[in-house]
Structure formats: structure tokens, C-alpha cells
Amino acid sequence: MSDEINLFCNLDVIEDREAHVAVLERVFRAVMDTRETPDGYQFKLPVERLNDVALWISNERFCCPFFHFAINLAPESDHLWLTLGGSEAVKALIQADTIDQIYQIHGKKR
């Protein structure tokens, strides 16, 4: 048996793709900081984006089941950390897709 994971995102499982993309843009437009972790990345977001983050995860986990998600929200904090990770291949996908998207949204160059 292989340990390989299919890294295919099946967007057909998302009922309202336009809404999903709009939430994704709201989430990643609000990223305040990014940290690399051993198996992925963490994204610092204002706590006001918590509902959007939860909504994005609730859909993204169906189309991209290979992601590991975590939300860290400390008591009385004004921000949260969204952790997105997985295998080495998943981390590379996040690097190539999500990180580049964030830079593009914010008009930054790497």
C-alpha cells in the first residue's frame, strides 16, 4: 500500500463556488502575517475573520481532503492563527498555490 495522497482538488463538491471563492479572498486578503511550520504554514488573521475562516474550512475540507486545518484563538486576543498543513507534498502545494495567492492579493513580490 502506498503512502501517497492524491493532491487533486475536487471543486465539483462545492455547491456555490462563487461564494467559496469570495470567502477565500476575504480570508487571505486579511492575512497579517505568515509563518512556515514543519508541515505547512500558519496565517495570522484578525479575529473578525473567524466566521469566514470556519466557513472556508467547512467547504475546503471536502474539495481538498488532504489538508490538515487548525485554528488557534487565545482568550481575549485580537487575532487568530489558521494552520494549514499536511505531508511534504501538501506543504509544497500550499507554498506554490496559497502563499503565491496571498502575495498576489496583497500586491507583494516574493
Secondary structure, DSSP 8 states (H G I E B T S, - for coil): ----------GGG-S-HHHHHHHHHHHHHT--EEEEETTEEEEEEEGGGHHHHHHHHHHHHHH-TT-EEEEE--TT-SEEEEEEE-SHHHHHHIIIIIIHHHHHHTT---
